[in-house]
Amino acid sequence: MYTNRIFPAFRPVLVIGTLAAALLLAGCKGGADAQAKDAEDKGPDPIPVEVEKVARRAIAASYANTATLEPLAESQVVAKTSGVALEVLVEEGQAVRAGQPLVRLDADRARLQAAQSSAQLRKLEANFKRAQQLEAQQMVSANDLDQLRYDLENARAVNRLANLELSYTHVVAPISGVIASRDIKPGNFVQINSPIFRIVDSSRLEATLNVPEREVAKLKPGQRVELVADALPGKRFTGTVDRVSPVVDTGTGTFRVVTAFAGDGGLQPGMFSRLSINYDQRADALVVPRVSLLEDGGEPAVYAVRDGKASRVAVTLGYADGGWIEVREGLEEGDAVVVAGKAALREGSAVQVLGEAAADKAKPEPAAAARAGN
């Protein structure tokens, strides 16, 4: 009897709790639906990008290629006679001048041969002189006199040859330059025509380019050339176009262009170099960074930021110079082109230009600026 009187008293409380829970669930569902609707209205988040302004600057048209530096002159010094090297007078890296002695060879045999030929020459000269006196007295025939004259000329040639062989025992430099290599030591027996030195004239260096025939009308002697050597980072060297071949190689479709550089600035023969020949220049060209160009295999284009959205703009390109490239059509000065983040963009994508928000926050509001001015 006691239990039956208590249960009816709790029934209103249970009904009220159930209603409250239902209202709470309905409120949560309504809030989630409202948030989803707001997200749909807001759209996707803008894509962060970096931009550069289209500007005007000087730009040069150039032809770039690589080449190995070669010396103006190079000589392989060889021995013109055989003999033992008694003295080596120069070392590698030493500067020499044309005609300077390099090696002294044993000259005893050559000296004796020269003395022998000289004695024979004096004998024939005396005989010829007496024959001339006798010929005046008609005591010597003209035929005998002619034979003595021929013998005398032959003796003179033999004597000159012997003296020439004697001079070869002193090996001299054929050109001025620097000793690049030495292949002889004192006491070595030197064979005739064996190489013993290599001399390089590095006072002027040349780099030869094989240029495609489409550039034949652009490159001319006297044009300025800039050179960068991998072995000398941070340095740039200036030279000129020295010679341009007037003939195109039918096998390769190229023509030779020889550039010249002074050899007193650290450049050395054999260095690998990167060359750029400037053949035209525009002082006020409209340019964009090269990195702003799209690399999708289509026609040249960039993404320009207009009204907070990305717009693909086709452009006509001109000269390229370093990190800049000329735009002939499609953009105007002051347009903002995307240089970073363009891979994620599509036509009409909303963008957030990095750096603009911070700049806007740094600017004072008009009212605050007026108060600051007062």
VEXDREN-2710 file (C-alpha; in Angstrom, 1 decimal):
% VEXDREN-2710
k/r/px/py/pz
1/MET/0.0/0.0/0.0
2/TYR/2.9/2.4/0.8
3/THR/4.7/1.8/-2.6
4/ASN/1.6/2.5/-4.7
5/ARG/1.2/5.9/-3.1
6/ILE/4.8/7.0/-3.9
7/PHE/5.3/6.2/-7.7
8/PRO/2.5/8.5/-9.0
9/ALA/4.3/11.4/-7.3
10/PHE/7.5/10.9/-9.6
11/ARG/5.7/10.7/-12.9
12/PRO/5.5/14.5/-13.6
13/VAL/9.2/14.9/-12.9
14/LEU/10.2/12.2/-15.4
15/VAL/8.0/13.8/-18.1
16/ILE/9.7/17.2/-17.6
17/GLY/13.2/15.7/-17.8
18/THR/12.4/13.9/-21.1
19/LEU/11.1/17.1/-22.6
20/ALA/14.2/19.1/-21.5
21/ALA/16.6/16.5/-23.1
22/ALA/14.6/16.6/-26.4
23/LEU/14.8/20.4/-26.5
24/LEU/18.6/20.3/-25.9
25/LEU/19.2/17.8/-28.7
26/ALA/17.1/19.9/-31.1
27/GLY/19.1/23.0/-30.2
28/CYS/22.4/21.3/-30.8
29/LYS/21.3/20.0/-34.2
30/GLY/20.0/23.4/-35.2
31/GLY/23.4/25.0/-34.3
32/ALA/25.3/22.5/-36.4
33/ASP/23.1/23.1/-39.3
34/ALA/23.6/26.8/-39.0
35/GLN/27.4/26.4/-38.9
36/ALA/27.4/24.2/-42.0
37/LYS/25.2/26.7/-43.8
38/ASP/27.6/29.5/-42.9
39/ALA/30.6/27.5/-44.1
40/GLU/28.9/26.9/-47.4
41/ASP/28.1/30.6/-47.8
42/LYS/31.7/31.5/-46.9
43/GLY/33.3/29.2/-49.6
44/PRO/36.8/27.6/-49.6
45/ASP/39.7/29.2/-47.7
46/PRO/41.9/31.6/-49.8
47/ILE/45.2/30.2/-51.0
48/PRO/48.3/32.0/-49.7
49/VAL/50.5/33.3/-52.4
50/GLU/53.4/35.7/-52.9
51/VAL/53.3/38.3/-55.7
52/GLU/55.7/40.7/-57.5
53/LYS/54.7/43.9/-59.3
54/VAL/55.2/44.2/-63.0
55/ALA/57.9/46.9/-63.4
56/ARG/60.1/48.5/-66.0
57/ARG/63.9/48.1/-66.1
58/ALA/66.7/47.7/-68.5
59/ILE/67.0/44.2/-70.0
60/ALA/69.6/42.8/-72.4
61/ALA/69.2/40.1/-75.1
62/SER/72.1/37.6/-74.9
63/TYR/73.4/34.3/-76.2
64/ALA/74.8/32.0/-73.5
65/ASN/77.0/29.0/-73.9
66/THR/80.0/27.2/-72.2
67/ALA/83.5/26.7/-73.4
68/THR/87.1/25.9/-72.3
69/LEU/89.6/28.7/-72.2
70/GLU/92.6/28.3/-74.5
71/PRO/95.9/30.2/-74.6
72/LEU/96.7/32.7/-77.4
73/ALA/99.8/30.6/-78.3
74/GLU/101.2/27.3/-77.1
75/SER/104.5/25.6/-78.1
76/GLN/105.8/22.1/-77.5
77/VAL/109.6/22.6/-77.3
78/VAL/111.5/19.7/-78.8
79/ALA/115.2/18.9/-79.0
80/LYS/116.6/19.5/-82.5
81/THR/119.7/17.5/-81.8
82/SER/120.8/14.6/-79.5
83/GLY/122.9/14.9/-76.5
84/VAL/123.2/14.8/-72.7
85/ALA/121.5/17.6/-70.8
86/LEU/124.3/19.3/-68.9
87/GLU/122.1/22.0/-67.4
88/VAL/118.3/22.8/-67.2
89/LEU/117.9/26.5/-66.8
90/VAL/114.2/27.0/-66.1
91/GLU/111.5/25.4/-64.0
92/GLU/107.7/24.9/-64.3
93/GLY/105.7/28.1/-63.7
94/GLN/108.6/30.4/-64.7
95/ALA/108.0/33.1/-67.2
96/VAL/110.3/33.1/-70.2
97/ARG/110.8/35.3/-73.3
98/ALA/111.3/34.2/-76.9
99/GLY/115.0/33.2/-77.5
100/GLN/115.8/32.6/-73.8
101/PRO/118.0/29.5/-73.3
102/LEU/116.2/26.6/-71.6
103/VAL/118.6/23.7/-71.7
104/ARG/122.3/23.3/-72.4
105/LEU/123.3/20.0/-74.1
106/ASP/126.7/18.4/-74.5
107/ALA/128.2/20.3/-77.5
108/ASP/131.6/18.6/-77.8
109/ARG/130.8/16.5/-80.9
110/ALA/129.0/19.4/-82.6
111/ARG/131.9/21.8/-81.8
112/LEU/134.4/19.4/-83.4
113/GLN/132.4/19.0/-86.5
114/ALA/132.1/22.8/-86.8
115/ALA/135.8/23.2/-86.4
116/GLN/136.5/20.5/-89.0
117/SER/134.2/22.1/-91.6
118/SER/135.7/25.5/-90.8
119/ALA/139.2/24.2/-91.6
120/GLN/138.1/22.6/-94.8
121/LEU/136.4/25.9/-95.8
122/ARG/139.6/27.9/-95.2
123/LYS/141.6/25.4/-97.3
124/LEU/139.2/25.7/-100.2
125/GLU/139.2/29.5/-99.9
126/ALA/143.0/29.6/-100.2
127/ASN/143.0/27.2/-103.2
128/PHE/140.3/29.2/-105.0
129/LYS/142.2/32.5/-104.4
130/ARG/145.4/31.0/-106.0
131/ALA/143.4/29.5/-108.9
132/GLN/142.1/33.0/-109.6
133/GLN/145.6/34.3/-109.8
134/LEU/146.8/31.5/-112.1
135/GLU/143.7/31.9/-114.3
136/ALA/144.8/35.5/-114.9
137/GLN/148.1/34.1/-116.2
138/GLN/146.1/31.4/-118.3
139/MET/147.7/28.7/-116.2
140/VAL/144.4/27.2/-115.0
141/SER/141.5/26.3/-117.2
142/ALA/138.1/27.8/-116.7
143/ASN/136.7/24.4/-116.0
144/ASP/139.1/23.8/-113.1
145/LEU/138.3/27.2/-111.7
146/ASP/134.5/26.5/-111.8
147/GLN/135.0/23.2/-110.0
148/LEU/137.0/25.0/-107.2
149/ARG/134.2/27.6/-107.0
150/TYR/131.5/24.9/-106.5
151/ASP/133.6/23.0/-103.9
152/LEU/134.0/26.3/-102.0
153/GLU/130.3/26.9/-102.0
154/ASN/129.6/23.4/-100.7
155/ALA/132.2/23.8/-98.0
156/ARG/130.5/27.0/-96.9
157/ALA/127.2/25.3/-96.7
158/VAL/128.7/22.4/-94.7
159/ASN/130.2/24.9/-92.3
160/ARG/127.0/26.7/-91.8
161/LEU/125.2/23.4/-91.1
162/ALA/127.8/22.4/-88.6
163/ASN/127.5/25.7/-86.8
164/LEU/123.7/25.4/-86.9
165/GLU/123.9/21.9/-85.2
166/LEU/126.2/23.5/-82.6
167/SER/123.6/26.2/-81.9
168/TYR/121.0/23.4/-81.3
169/THR/122.9/22.3/-78.2
170/HIS/121.4/25.4/-76.5
171/VAL/117.6/24.9/-76.6
172/VAL/115.8/28.2/-76.6
173/ALA/112.2/29.3/-76.1
174/PRO/110.4/29.7/-79.4
175/ILE/107.7/32.0/-77.9
176/SER/107.3/34.1/-74.8
177/GLY/105.1/32.7/-72.0
178/VAL/105.1/30.4/-69.0
179/ILE/106.7/27.0/-68.6
180/ALA/103.6/24.7/-68.2
181/SER/105.5/21.4/-68.1
182/ARG/109.1/20.2/-68.0
183/ASP/110.0/16.6/-69.1
184/ILE/113.8/16.7/-68.7
185/LYS/116.3/16.6/-65.9
186/PRO/120.0/17.3/-65.8
187/GLY/122.0/14.2/-67.0
188/ASN/119.2/12.9/-69.2
189/PHE/120.1/11.8/-72.7
190/VAL/117.9/13.7/-75.1
191/GLN/116.9/12.2/-78.4
192/ILE/116.3/14.4/-81.4
193/ASN/112.7/15.6/-81.7
194/SER/111.8/14.5/-78.2
195/PRO/109.5/17.0/-76.3
196/ILE/111.1/18.5/-73.3
197/PHE/109.1/21.6/-72.4
198/ARG/105.6/23.0/-73.0
199/ILE/105.3/26.8/-73.1
200/VAL/101.9/28.6/-72.8
201/ASP/101.3/32.3/-73.7
202/SER/98.5/33.2/-71.3
203/SER/98.7/36.9/-71.9
204/ARG/95.5/36.6/-73.8
205/LEU/92.9/33.8/-73.6
206/GLU/90.4/32.6/-76.1
207/ALA/87.1/30.7/-75.9
208/THR/85.6/29.2/-79.0
209/LEU/81.8/28.8/-79.2
210/ASN/79.9/26.7/-81.7
211/VAL/76.8/28.8/-82.2
212/PRO/73.5/27.7/-83.9
213/GLU/73.0/29.2/-87.4
214/ARG/69.9/31.0/-86.2
215/GLU/72.1/33.4/-84.3
216/VAL/74.4/34.3/-87.3
217/ALA/72.8/37.7/-87.8
218/LYS/73.1/38.7/-84.2
219/LEU/76.7/38.1/-83.2
220/LYS/79.4/40.4/-84.6
221/PRO/83.1/41.2/-83.7
222/GLY/83.5/43.8/-81.0
223/GLN/80.4/42.8/-78.9
224/ARG/80.8/42.6/-75.2
225/VAL/81.2/39.2/-73.6
226/GLU/80.8/38.3/-69.9
227/LEU/82.5/35.2/-68.4
228/VAL/82.0/33.3/-65.2
229/ALA/84.5/30.6/-64.3
230/ASP/83.5/27.7/-61.9
231/ALA/86.9/27.8/-60.4
232/LEU/86.6/31.5/-59.5
233/PRO/83.2/31.9/-57.8
234/GLY/81.9/35.4/-57.3
235/LYS/84.1/36.9/-60.1
236/ARG/83.0/38.1/-63.5
237/PHE/85.3/38.8/-66.4
238/THR/84.7/41.0/-69.5
239/GLY/85.9/40.3/-73.0
240/THR/85.0/40.9/-76.6
241/VAL/83.9/38.9/-79.6
242/ASP/87.2/38.6/-81.6
243/ARG/86.3/36.6/-84.7
244/VAL/83.1/35.3/-86.3
245/SER/83.3/32.6/-88.9
246/PRO/81.4/33.5/-92.1
247/VAL/80.8/29.8/-92.9
248/VAL/78.1/27.5/-91.3
249/ASP/79.2/23.9/-90.8
250/THR/76.7/21.9/-92.8
251/GLY/77.2/18.8/-90.6
252/THR/76.4/20.5/-87.3
253/GLY/74.5/23.6/-88.4
254/THR/76.8/25.8/-86.3
255/PHE/79.4/28.5/-86.9
256/ARG/82.5/29.4/-84.8
257/VAL/82.6/32.5/-82.7
258/VAL/86.0/33.2/-81.0
259/THR/85.9/35.4/-77.9
260/ALA/89.0/37.0/-76.3
261/PHE/89.9/37.9/-72.7
262/ALA/92.9/39.4/-71.0
263/GLY/94.9/36.8/-69.1
264/ASP/96.0/38.9/-66.2
265/GLY/92.9/38.7/-64.0
266/GLY/93.2/35.2/-62.6
267/LEU/91.9/33.3/-65.6
268/GLN/94.0/30.3/-66.7
269/PRO/94.1/28.1/-69.8
270/GLY/91.9/25.0/-69.5
271/MET/89.3/26.6/-67.2
272/PHE/85.7/25.7/-67.8
273/SER/83.7/28.9/-68.3
274/ARG/80.2/30.1/-68.9
275/LEU/79.9/33.0/-71.4
276/SER/77.1/35.4/-72.2
277/ILE/77.2/37.7/-75.3
278/ASN/74.9/40.7/-75.1
279/TYR/73.8/41.6/-78.6
280/ASP/70.9/44.0/-77.9
281/GLN/69.5/46.0/-75.0
282/ARG/66.2/47.8/-74.1
283/ALA/66.5/50.5/-71.4
284/ASP/62.8/50.6/-70.5
285/ALA/61.3/47.1/-70.9
286/LEU/58.2/45.8/-69.0
287/VAL/59.5/42.7/-67.1
288/VAL/58.3/40.0/-64.7
289/PRO/60.3/37.5/-62.6
290/ARG/61.1/34.4/-64.6
291/VAL/59.6/32.3/-61.7
292/SER/56.2/33.7/-62.3
293/LEU/55.7/31.9/-65.6
294/LEU/53.5/28.8/-65.5
295/GLU/55.2/25.5/-66.3
296/ASP/52.2/23.5/-67.5
297/GLY/53.4/23.0/-71.1
298/GLY/51.0/25.4/-72.6
299/GLU/51.4/28.9/-74.1
300/PRO/53.3/31.4/-71.9
301/ALA/51.1/32.6/-69.1
302/VAL/51.1/33.9/-65.5
303/TYR/48.6/34.2/-62.7
304/ALA/47.7/37.8/-62.0
305/VAL/45.9/38.8/-58.8
306/ARG/42.8/40.8/-59.5
307/ASP/40.0/41.6/-56.9
308/GLY/41.4/38.9/-54.6
309/LYS/41.3/36.2/-57.2
310/ALA/43.8/34.5/-59.5
311/SER/43.4/35.2/-63.2
312/ARG/45.4/33.3/-65.8
313/VAL/46.8/35.8/-68.3
314/ALA/48.5/34.7/-71.5
315/VAL/51.6/36.8/-72.3
316/THR/53.9/37.4/-75.2
317/LEU/57.5/37.2/-74.1
318/GLY/60.6/39.1/-75.3
319/TYR/64.1/39.1/-74.1
320/ALA/65.3/37.1/-71.1
321/ASP/68.0/38.4/-68.8
322/GLY/69.0/36.5/-65.7
323/GLY/65.9/36.2/-63.4
324/TRP/63.8/38.6/-65.4
325/ILE/61.9/38.2/-68.7
326/GLU/60.3/40.8/-70.9
327/VAL/56.6/40.9/-71.4
328/ARG/55.6/42.4/-74.7
329/GLU/51.8/41.9/-74.4
330/GLY/49.3/40.8/-71.8
331/LEU/50.2/42.8/-68.7
332/GLU/50.6/46.4/-67.6
333/GLU/53.0/48.1/-65.3
334/GLY/51.9/47.7/-61.6
335/ASP/50.0/44.4/-62.1
336/ALA/50.6/41.8/-59.4
337/VAL/51.8/38.4/-60.6
338/VAL/52.1/35.3/-58.5
339/VAL/55.7/34.1/-57.9
340/ALA/55.1/31.5/-55.1
341/GLY/52.1/29.3/-54.6
342/LYS/51.0/29.2/-58.2
343/ALA/50.9/25.4/-58.3
344/ALA/47.8/25.2/-56.2
345/LEU/45.9/27.9/-58.2
346/ARG/43.1/27.6/-60.7
347/GLU/41.3/30.2/-62.7
348/GLY/39.2/32.2/-60.2
349/SER/40.8/30.8/-57.1
350/ALA/40.6/33.1/-54.0
351/VAL/44.0/34.1/-52.9
352/GLN/45.6/35.7/-49.8
353/VAL/48.6/37.7/-50.7
354/LEU/51.2/37.2/-48.0
355/GLY/52.6/40.4/-46.6
356/GLU/49.5/42.5/-47.4
357/ALA/47.7/41.7/-44.1
358/ALA/50.7/42.8/-42.0
359/ALA/51.1/45.9/-44.1
360/ASP/47.4/46.8/-43.7
361/LYS/47.6/46.3/-39.9
362/ALA/50.6/48.6/-39.8
363/LYS/48.7/51.4/-41.4
364/PRO/46.8/53.6/-38.9
365/GLU/43.0/54.0/-39.3
366/PRO/41.8/57.3/-40.7
367/ALA/40.3/58.5/-37.4
368/ALA/43.4/57.5/-35.4
369/ALA/45.6/59.2/-38.0
370/ALA/43.6/62.4/-37.6
371/ARG/43.9/62.2/-33.8
372/ALA/47.6/61.7/-34.1
373/GLY/47.9/64.7/-36.4
374/ASN/46.0/66.9/-34.0
END
